[in-house]
Amino acid sequence: MLIIPAVDIKEGRCVRLLQGLEDSETIFSNDPSAMALRWETEGAALLHVVDLGGAFRKSPQNIEAIKRILETVHIPIQLGGGIRSIETISMFMDMGVSRVILGTEAIRNPRLVEQACQAFPGKIMVGIDARNGMVATDGWTQTTEKRAIDVARGFEGLGLAGIVFTDIHKDGMQTGPNIEETRRIAESVSIPIIASGGVADISDIRDLLGLETSGVAGVITGRALYAGTLKLGQALEVASLAMKFET
């Protein structure tokens, strides 16, 4: 299982939010590229970068900070936040982003996902963010009447590289991931699932490792790393040992 550190960018700074609330930010660094380099140095094989400003303003807001991250690290970057057109996807691919995550626009316009998967095979992911099992959009400010599990099923067969599933009530709260809902989503589709939200410490990583056979391919962790309740090296070691045990 991949352990994926999160680098969330707002107004050019590395921040974390509580349950996605825009006014709940904690600033962890004025230099997101330095944080990205730290996680690469500590062993991360992939980074999850989010343009929070883009998510709230509906178009990319932190392009320069993203460029600096791409210039600083040598590991793949998956990027989300405010990406709502083929043109924007193409721009970020040209910059060197490895995978792009479509969120709100994927929910509103599934045709875009299909077009993007055709144009950039193996490089498109969808972010499904859920509040009480129902999909939320627009930087999590709007809750739809669509069940997350139904939305996930609707993306089968398009060639997605993965689905990032976030339980909003868990995000940034360090109260443990929503294991059962993550399992249900993973078992309902053949698309690899990346779990996000709620990781507090190494015990949560161990719990999520138990979902690998259900189709959970990775876990994104942010606040726990920044707060120091989870050490990246330890998480990577536990995931590596689990992989060796399985083989």
N, C-alpha and C positions, 0 to 999 in steps of 0.2 A: 504493500500500500504506500502511495506517495504521501509524504508529509509536506504540505505546501504553506509556507509563510505568506501572510497577507501584508501588502503595503497599500494602504488606503490614502489617497491624496485629496486634500481640500485646501484651496488657496495656496498651493505650492508646498504644503507641509504634510508630514506623515501624521495621521490622526487615527483614532478609533472612535466609533459612535456606540451608543447603547441602543439596541433594538432599532438601529437605523435612523434615529431621531437627529435631525440636522443640528439642533442646538445642544446636543449632548456630547459634544466632542471633547476628547482628551488629546492634547498635542504631545506626541512622543519624539518628534524630531522636526527641525526646520529643513532637513535635507533628506528627502525620500530616497535618493540614490545611495546615500551612506547607509541607510537601513537595509536597502536591497543588497548592498555589498556585504554587510554584516551577515545576512542570512546565507548568502552564497559561500562566504568564508567558513561558516559553521556547518556547511555540508548540504544545503538545500539543492535539489536538482531541478526545481521549478518554482517560480514565484507567481503569486496571484496579485495582480495590481488592479486597483479600482480607482477610477476618476470619480470621486464622490460629487464633485462639482458638476460633472457631466450628467450623473444620475439625477440630480435635482434640477439642473437647468436644461436638460434634454439635448445637449450637444457637448462635445469635448471642451473642457475648461482648463485642463492641466497638461497640455501637449508638451510644453517645454520640460516639465518635470519628468514626464514619461520618456522623452528623448534622452534626458540625462541618465535615467535608469538603464536604458538600452545601451548607452555608450559606456556605462560603468561595469555592468555584469556580463557574464558570458554564458549564463544558463537561460533556458527558455522562459518567456514571459507569457502568461495568459492575462488578457486585459478586458475589463468590462467597465461600463459606466457611460451612458449617453451615446452609445453607438446605435444609430438608427437608420443607416443607409449603406448600400454597397460602396458608395464613394468613400465613406468614412472607414469602412473595413479595409478597403484598398489602400487608403492613406497609411493606416497603422501597419498593414502587412509590408508596405514599402519601407517603413521605418525599421522593421525587424521584429515586430511582435510575432510570436509563434502561433498563438491561438487567440481568437476574439470571442467574447461572450456577449450574446444578444439577450437582453432582458425584456424590458417593457415592449419593445417593438416586436419581439418574437411572439409575445402573447397576443398583441393586437393584429399582427400581420404575419401569420405563419408562412405566407408565400415568400417573404423576405428570407426566412430561414432556408427554404428550399433553394432559392436563387443563390444564396451565399454558399451553401454546401456544394452546389454545382460549380461555382466560380472558384472556390477555395477548398477543395476536398481535403478532409482530415484536419481542417483548421478552424472549424466553427463549433462553438459550444452554445448551449442555452442556459440561462440562469433562471431557475424557478424558485421564487421567494414566496413562502407561505406563512400565513397567519391563521392559526387554528385550522390548518388544512386547506385554506382557500388562498388562491394566488393573489399577491399584491404587486402593484406596478407603480411607476412614477416615483422612483426613489422610496418605495414602500409607503407612500402617502395615501394610495388608493387601494382598497381591498375589493377584488372582483367576486363574482359568484361562481367562478370556475374552480373546480377541485384540482389541486396540484397533481394528483395521480392521473386524472383524465388528461390534463395538459401534457404531461410527460408521455403518455401513451400516444398522443397525437403526433409526436415527433419521430415515432418509429419509422425506420426505412429511409430516412433522408440522408443518412451518412454522418450524423453528428459525431464529433470527437468525444462528447460527454455532456452531461447535465450537471450543473452546480446547483445542488438543492440546499437552500437556506431556510432554517426555521427562525423566523423573525423574533419571536419571543425569547429565543435562546441567544440571539446574536449579541456578542459583547457582554453577556451577563455572567459568563463563567459558572453556569449552573448545570453543566452537563448537556451533551447533545440529545436531540430527540431520536433515540435509537429506534424505536418502533416505527415511527413515521418514515424515517430514512430507509429502514428495511422494506417497508411496504412499497415505497417508490422504486427502490432498486429491483425488487422482485417482480415488479409490474412491467418492466421494460428490459430490452437487451442492451440498451445504451449504458456505457459506464457512468456511474454516479460519483460525484465528488461531494462529500458531506461538508457542510459549513454551519457554524453557529453553536456556541455553548461550551466548547472545549475549555476545561479549566486546568487539568493536570494530566499526568501520564496515565492515570486510571481510565480516563475518557478515551485516550488513544487505544488502550488495550480493548476497551469495549467496542470501538469502531472496527478494530482489526477482526473482530468476530463476524463482521458483516461482509468481509471480502468475498466469501462464497455466495453471497446474495447479489453481488455485483457492484459493491462500493469499492472504487479503485483508488480513492484518495481522500484526504481530509485537509481542509483549509483551517489554519489557526492564526489568530491575530493577537487579541488582547492578552491571552495567557502567555504568549511569548514576550510581549512588551512589558507585562507586569512581573514576569519572572517566575510565575507559578508552574510554567512548563519550560523545560530546557530543550532546545531543538536537537542537540546532540543525543540526548536520552531518547527522545521520540523517534529519531532516525534509527537508533540502535535497536529499540524494541520492534520497530517495523521490519528491520533487516533480519532480526532473529526469528520473527514469525515467518518470514519468507523462507529462511533456511529450513525451519522446522517442517514447513509444508512440502518442501522439495526433498 
